[in-house]
Amino acid sequence: MKNKNILQTVILWLIISLSVTSILFADCFTVLVGKKASSDGSVLFGHNEQNGGRRIVNYRYIPRIKHKPGTMVILKNGGILPEVEETYAMLWQQNPGVEFGDSYFNEWGVVLASDGCGTREDSYKELIKRGDISNGGIGYMLRRLVAQRAKTAREGVKIAGDLLNRFGYTSSGRALVIADPNEAWVISIARGKHWIAQRCPDDEVVLLPNIHIIGSEANLSDLDNVIASPGLVEYAINRDWYDPSTGKPFNFREAFNRAPRKRSFMGKYGIDPRQWYAQSLVIGKSIDLPVKEQLPFSVKPAHKMTVSDVANILRSHLEGTKFDISAKYSSPHLMRGIGVSICSKSTQEGAVYQLRNWMPVEIGCLVWRTTAAPCSGVLTPWYIGITETPKVYYKAGNINDQLDISNHFNYPPENFAFDPNFAFDIFNELENQTDINYKRAIKIVRSVWAPFEKTQFESQQNIEKIALELFKQNKSLAKSFLTEYTHTRALLALEKAKELNRKLKTIFWAN
């Protein structure tokens, strides 16, 4: 028994250390479904938040906050701007210590998350010299400011654009995604003050990996669907990144993306593997490799998409393709290269936002979220109408202190220590236990989670019917009902995760 305990410790250490070594390769993934492409008319926004290292996630409700006249927002690198009179309530997924890992879901049903997309733009210092970054630039606070101030996704694009034009972006590049119950946008950003935003077509699906995907289909004169920074095309011409004499329309993707590494999947086949795989799943047929030209920004789905369809994409590991090595691997998270699998060891949260415009926002907008790798996790519903999240889902602390960016980037080291009563650590332990003997363990795990999710999906209509009736009588009562229901499902999932951890340890480590 002693030797087995030592072996278990070594294997778990190896699994965790592989996450730590991936810190330089954060690889998020996003799925956007237009309201005419979903089965129920909702806008769907799926996202895997992925960062390396020893990470935790706090999931916390932030109420509306009134601010005194003259209050200023201080950015990470010293820039300042006036605070608004009142900031909106929101559900905050915090990834402490990570500059670009937080996501937000505000009281109006506006959601923000992002995928890192490096560009060939010059260094931070060089852009400061040129004046393309002012007052230290903006990075971490960009999405929070949008979530606190925007009532719609389109307004969010405007707010983000104004902030980028004023300060300039600090990171090499990023795709910021903003959605609401009516529409969704992708903003492709390069370091500095150059960006372009494109709307997801209502009847199509966007599959967004860690490269910029907005191409020549983005018509800069179509202001209903495309918005860009001032002088974007002229800047690309001056950098010799775009030549209008070719007669080809401007292409942000070609102008700003880095050249792929020769031995990478993209270098060999001409396309990002996750975009290729996810688009193949959505259109219902495998796209031939190598591709002759870049894949489109969005595609029409073979059938109307559901929450489960989006979740299945977030849980995928190239199954059913010639790159599927499930017959050989001990775990898809340990055997595959960084950036190839959509579901990876570096996932802190998988989420599918279901945004519906025909109900009160408190009931019509919710997120189905799972902590840690979505393949071993379970979706539970979190309505935007709730008034708090269970205390085991976040580290305790004063809200104002938690919102202070100095706290975020100087997070108490003891809070990263494993806590057997903290939701993130419980689900992360289940992921680690599953990875020890994935082929056997994942069957056990999914046999518990599949009926759990099925029950929730089948109950959704009745739960919302009750909430709507209560809402007509008393809005506060409806919100209390939704809070209680959300807590019940989240806490029940937590207890089942504990049971699964005990069961896997007994099966694989007993005797």
Summary of the structure (lengths in Angstrom):
residues: 511
radius of gyration: 22.3
end to end distance: 6.0
largest distance: 73.4
contacts: 1731
relative contact order: 0.13
helix: 40%
strand: 20%
